[in-house]
Amino acid sequence: MSNPTPARLVVLVSGSGTNLQALIDAADDPSYGARVVAVGADRDDIEGLVRAERAGIPTFVKKVGQFTSREHWDRAMAETVAGFEPDLLVLAGFMKLVGGEFQSRFGGRIVNTHPALSPSFPGMHGPAEALAYGVKVTGCTLFVVDEGVDTGPIVAQEPVRVEDADTVESLHERIKVVERAMLVDSVGRMVREGFTIDGRRVRFGT
């Protein structure tokens, strides 16, 4: 049974937008329960914005360098996002940390992915650090964003085996495939079933 009022997703991107495209494709099915109402970016001339425009989704760009401070940028970005009245804000390959203004407006409703099994290997180089450490299994994590770096309560995780012949690039590509499926599945469940956050535990259902 489809949701008569789909949840409103705002997606922030910084690059090619493959996770965004997966969400757009999923939302084509009314039973998914959500639709992407806007896509924002911290840079222009990226494929993620092209994907949104191709799908008829409004876009906006706020570059940090256009503002007098990082805090000013954070306020401006949050204000623009708020204008689209999102039920859930998805950071899909967004390469900037959102700040206090986002937390005050959207706290508990911002999700992000990380290409490692948190709390291992936080930051921008998860696949490279996993490979260098010699782990046999890594993966991806979907989490609710808090004030830290990849430290928020975990919504979902999926494992990815590390192969002997892996390079950073080959490992990261396999992680991305699993990550997209995890993101689409989990966001769909969050909007259809609801979710609660109890300390560090995220539970589906209300």
HELIX and SHEET records of a PDB file:
HELIX    1   1 THR A   18  ALA A   27  1                                  10    
HELIX    2   2 PRO A   30  TYR A   32  5                                   3    
HELIX    3   3 GLU A   47  ARG A   54  1                                   8    
HELIX    4   4 VAL A   64  GLN A   66  5                                   3    
HELIX    5   5 ARG A   70  ALA A   82  1                                  13    
HELIX    6   6 GLY A  100  PHE A  106  1                                   7    
HELIX    7   7 GLY A  126  TYR A  133  1                                   8    
HELIX    8   8 VAL A  168  GLU A  193  1                                  26    
SHEET    1   A 7 THR A  59  VAL A  61  0                                        
SHEET    2   A 7 ALA A  34  ALA A  41  1                                        
SHEET    3   A 7 ALA A   7  VAL A  13  1                                        
SHEET    4   A 7 LEU A  88  LEU A  91  1                                        
SHEET    5   A 7 ILE A 110  HIS A 114  1                                        
SHEET    6   A 7 VAL A 137  VAL A 144 -1                                        
SHEET    7   A 7 ILE A 154  ARG A 161 -1                                        
SHEET    1   B 2 PHE A 195  ASP A 198  0                                        
SHEET    2   B 2 ARG A 201  PHE A 204 -1                                        
END                                                                             
